[in-house]
Amino acid sequence: MAAEIETIDAALDKALPAESVAPQTLHRAMRYSVFAGGKRLRPLLCRAAALAVAGRDCDGVLPVACALEMIHTYSLIHDDLPALDNDDLRRGRPTCHKVFGEAMAILAGDALLTRAFGQLAQVRPPERVAALVEELSAAAGSPNGMVGGQVADIEGERATATAESVTFIHRAKTAALIRASVVLGAIVAGATEEQRQQMARFGEAIGLAFQIVDDILDITSDAATLGKSVGKDEAQKKATWPAVFGLERAQQEARQLVETALAELAAFGPAADHLRFLAGKMVERKA
């Protein structure tokens, strides 16, 4: 994974404007957040999905992997703002708005979002670009993507969480972009429609499991380990799996979702071993 992350970081470095390029403050803010650390989970999933489909590393997958990380980082910058989650800590460092101010943090997020779609335009053959744009825009937007999930999350605060509400929030806010990560990798690799659907089901299940584990860690871990504030879900009465089903049931559900996800990879054989490995890491993590 270290070598993979190094490759992704090198691609991100090339894809982002240098700090010396005007407007320098904006580009410093973008780079500050992108290179603050992080697991690079979505780019790793994208590359692993392309490998599972094609059986080899694919041309064009790195720009798509970069687009996914840009979208993810923009969402974290905006999520941390005082108007949303009001967090001071992200990836073990002060959040973007704490360092650069709220206005610059908003604009850094905007710039990362728009630059992400420019990355997709680099994919060849060009007829795949439309499918990539359609998939990523749906996963990142509304009604059933990340932004739609964030709205439901905000409106669900202080309300009584239900199984239906928490499932929608998890599926839209987190699982949608994780699902898109593997589907985009499959598209770049020239996947059939059946393979895309298999990857979509894998990504949906593993994305839900990832968010359930995130909810569990907010209860059981600490800020030093996670690199971000803990205990805020309960304090803000957010709709989470443990809040609705309890901690033990949430842990069981995460394990079941992993089994469901892995079953979707059977047809890909050993070429999907990297995806299997990442799925395990996603739910066994402590941070």
N, C-alpha and C positions, 0 to 999 in steps of 0.2 A: 504493500500500500504506500510506503514512503516514496518509492520510485514513481508510482503513478501520480501521487500528489505533487511531486516535484515537476513532473511533466505538465500537469494541469496549471500549476502556478506559473511556470515559464510561459505558457500560452496566454494566461491572464495578463501577465506583465506586458506582453506584446499587444494585447487587445485593448488595453486601457491607455489613455493619454498619459504621458509623463508628467511628473509634478512641475516640471519647468515650463510646460505648455500653458499659455493663458486660456482661461482664468485659473491661475495656479491654486488658489484656495479650494476651488471646487474639485480639482483633480487630486489635491492632497486628501480631501475628505473622502473621495471615492476610494482611493488606494488605502487609506487608513482602515476603512471598514472591510474591504475585500481581503486585505493581507493581515487582518487581525488574528488569523489562525483559522479555526473551523475544521470540520471533518472532511469537507469537499465531497460529501456523500452523494449529492445529485450528479455532479460530473463523473464520479466513479461509477455510479449506476448506469449512466449513459454509455460510457465506454465498455462496461461489462456486458450490457445488452447487445451492443453492436458486435462484440466478440462472440456472443452466444449465437447470433443469427448467421454471421459471416464466417465464423471460425478463424478470424484473423483481425488484426487492427485495421480500421477502415479510414480512408481519406475523408476528411470533412467532419469527423466526429469531434475533434478538439474545439472548433468554433462553436458547435452546439453545446458541448460541455461547458464552455465559458459562458454562453448565454444563460444556461441554467444557474450557474453560480452568481451571475450578475443579478438575475431576477430574485434569487434567494436573499442575497445581501441587501438589495434595495428593500425587500420586505422587512428585514430585521431593522434596518435604519429607521424606517417609518414606524414599525411596531414599537420601538423604544421611545418614541416621542412622548412628551408630556400629555398630549391630547389622547394618546392611546394607552400603552401600558406604563408609560412614565418610568422607564428603567434607567439606572445609572451605570449598569455594568453589562457588558456583552463580550463573550469570549475572553473573559478575564481582564478586560480593559475598559476604561470609561467609554460610554456610548458616544456615537458620532456627534450628537447634538451637544453633549457635555464638553466636547473638545472644540467644535467648530461653530456652535450656535444652532438654534432651531432652523433658521432660514436656510443656512448652507446644508444642513442635514437633509432637509426636504428636497433641495435641488440636487444633492448628490444621489439620492434615491431615484429622482426623476431621470437623471442622466444615465444611471445604470440600467433602468428599465428600458429606455429607448435604445440605448446602445446594444442591448441584448438582441433585439430583433435585427439589427444590422449584422450581427454575427451569423444569423441564420442564412443571410443572403450569400454567404461565401460557399455554401454547400453546392456540390455538383454531383449529378446532373441537376440543372436548375428546376426541373419539374418536381423535384422532391421538396423544394423550398416552400411551396404553398401548403403542403401537408404539414410541414414542421411549424409554420406560422399558425395554422389553424389549431393544431394541438396545443402549442405553448400558450397562445392567447386565451384559449378556453380554460386551461389549467391555472393560469395566473389571474384571470379576471372574475367576471360575475355572469350568471348567478351561481354556478356550481364549482367555481374555482376559488383560488386563494382569497381574493378580495371579498367575494360573497361570503366565504367562511369567516373572514375577519369581522364583517358586519354582524353576522349572526352571533359571533363570540361577544362583541361589544353589547349588542342588544340583549344577550342572555345573562349579563351580569345582574346579580341581585334577583333574578327570576328563578323559579324552581326548575332545575335541570331535569330533563326526561331522557329516556333512551333514544327517542327520535331526534331530539335537539342536539345531544352530544354526538351522535353518529353523523349527523349532517355537518356539524362544525369540524369534526376530525377529518371527514372525507373531503371536505372542500378546502379547509385552511391548510392542511398538511398533506394528506394523501394525494390530492390532485396533482401537485407539482412532482411528487415522487413517482406517481404513475406516469406522468409525462416524461420524466427523465429516462425511463426504460423504453417507452414507446418511441421517443425521439431517436434514441440509439438504434432501435430496430428499423426505423424509417431510413436513417442514413445508410444502414447496412443492406437496404433493399429487401426488407422483410415482406412476406406474403401477408394477406389480410388475416389469415388464421394466426400467424405468428404475432402480428400486432395485437390481436385480441388476447392471446395468451400472455403477452407481456403486460398488457393493460390490467388483466386480472391479477397477475403477480404483483404489479406495482400498487394496485389498490389495496390488496391485503397487507403487504409489507408496510405500506404507508400508514395504514390504520394502526398496525402493531407498533410502529415507531412512535406515533403520537401517544398511544396508551402508555408506553414506557416513559415518554417524556412527562406525562402526568404523574406517573408513579414516582419518578425521580424528584419531582417538585415537592413531594411529601417526604421521601426517605433520604434524600441526599443533602448536601450543603453547598453554599455559594463557592467555596474554595475549589470543590471538586467539579462543579458544573461550569464555573466561569460566568455565572449569571445569578440573579436574585432567585431565591427559593421561597416557597410558602405563599407566593402571591396568588396562586389559583384559588386557594381556600380563602384567603383574606378578601379577595374580590368576588367571591362566590361564583367563580366561573363554572361553566358546564364542562365537567371532566368525567372520564370513565370511573375513577375511584369515587367521585362524588355521587354518582348514580348507582353504581353496582358494588362499591366497596373495594378495598385494596386486593383482597385475595381473588375475587372474581375478575378484576382487571388483569391481574397477572396470568390467570388461566386463559383469558380471552386473547391476550397477546401471544401466548404460546400456540393456541389454536390457529390464529391468523397466520403465523409463520408456517405451520404445516400446510395450510391451504395455499399459501404463496408458493412454497417449494414444489407442490404437486403440479403446478402450472409449468414448471421447467423440465418435466420428465422428457418431453419430446425433443429437447435440445441436447440431451446427452452430456458428455463431459465438457463440451464447449461452454456450458452454463455454470461451470464450477466456480468461476469468479463471482457470479451473481449469487450463488448459494452461500459462498463465504461472506459476502457483504450483508446478506440477509441475516445471517447469524450474528455478525458484529452489531447490526442495528438494534437488536433486541437484547443482546447480552451486555451492552454498554453500561458504564457507570457514570458517564458524563455526556 
